[in-house]
């Protein structure tokens, strides 16, 4: 791999590259890094919340509306 100043690739216990260490003093304002970190944060939020697919949402909403009209 090409070496880049401020970025280190680290190996996991099986010897494969599994981690990246990034010097935030050098790259904190990098747009690509910010987009990546935003994506990681969004994924973390998605994994902790319950989301319904569209069909399940409409079934649940229709049941709610029917119960209100009774």
N, C-alpha and C positions, 0 to 999 in steps of 0.2 A: 504494500500500500504506500501511496505517496505520503510523505510527512508534511504536515501543515503546522506552522507555528501556532501554539495555543490549543491544539487538539491532539489528544492522546487516545489511541485505541488500546483497550485492555482485554486480556484473555480471561475466560472463565475457567473453572476447575478442569474442564475437559480439553482445554488448550485452544478453543475456538474464540475468535473475537466476539465478545458479547457485551462490551461496555464501551462507552465513549466519554472521555473527560474533556469538557470544554471550558476554556478560560473565559469566564463571563466578563472580566475586566476588559478583555479584548473584543469579545463578540456580542456583548449584551444588546447593542443597538442594531444588530444584523437582522434584517427583515425576515430572511429565511428561517433563522433560528427562532424568532418571535412567532412566526406562523406555526412552526413545528411544536413549540411549547404550548401555544393556544390549542392546537389539535390534541395534544396529550391531556390538557385540562378538560377539554370537551369530552373526550373519551372517558375520563374518570367520572365526570358527571353522569354520562349516559349509563355507565355500569352501576351506579348507585341508585338510580331512579327507575321506577316501574313505568314502562312505556307500553301502550297498546298499539297493535297494528290498526289500520283504518277500519277494517271489517269489525274488529272487536270493539272499537270505539263507537261505531254507529249502532251496533247491537245493544251495547250498554246504554247509549243515549236514548235509543228508541224505547227500551224497557223503562227508563226513568220517566220519559214523557208519558207513556201509557199509565204508569202508576200515578202520575199527577192528575190525569184526566178522569180517574175512577172515582 
